């Protein structure tokens, strides 16, 4: 009888152990993924402006674009289409541009199917505005836009934004639930034209900036990072190439993304 009682007790203890282990694994799985805003470090984009060798001092730009990039965990993949409308002005040794944009995209999740938070993909959209300003000097066939600032605001919506809010309510997940982002940074650019055709122009721009405001991931997933590691996550660079011929233009941008746009100016 004593042997049977001891054996039953061992069986019960094993069941309790495996149940506890399962709970721990479930908790670890729930925290194995990062969820950040779909527009995080993606709301900044090249803002075209008339150059000193353009005849028009005010130009309106309309464009469509395709953006591809990974999530903050470098495993999820995001694809989006974008429509842009902006106006650029040229003054004496000074440019400004401002405009609005809309984004519609798909967030593709790469998690394990056994994870409690698993999904295949979710829709996201965004609307926002951008502002850009720079000083420039003209040297030969080039405008050197040596000092510039860019700002962007975006508001995200859609099922992916809703899902992040749900995860916050559940607790135990690494989530940045923000749907309103504000990004600011500095730029430098050179735009130039061929010797025989000043309507055929090229531009190369560099950007370095950050998204301002509190990021909940800094209190959880990145909590133990050093100052240098935190700086790496918050500051991001982008490089842009701009080309225009007659009334058409295009841009190619790289950073943690690859973004192509084509448009018309008038």
ABEGO torsion letter per residue (X at the ends): XAAAAAAAAAAAAAAAAAAAAAAAAAAAAAAABBBBBAABGAABBBBBBBBAABABABBBBBBBBBBBBBBAAGABBBBBBBBBBBBBBBBBGBBBBBBBBBBBBBBBBABBAABAABBABBBBBBBBBBBBBBBBBBBEABBBBABBBBBBBBBBBEAAAAAAAAAAAAEGBBBBABABBBBBBBBBBBBBBBAABAABBBBBBBBBBBBBEBBAAAABAAAABBAAAAAAAABBBBBBBBBBBEABBBBBBBBABBBBBBBBBX
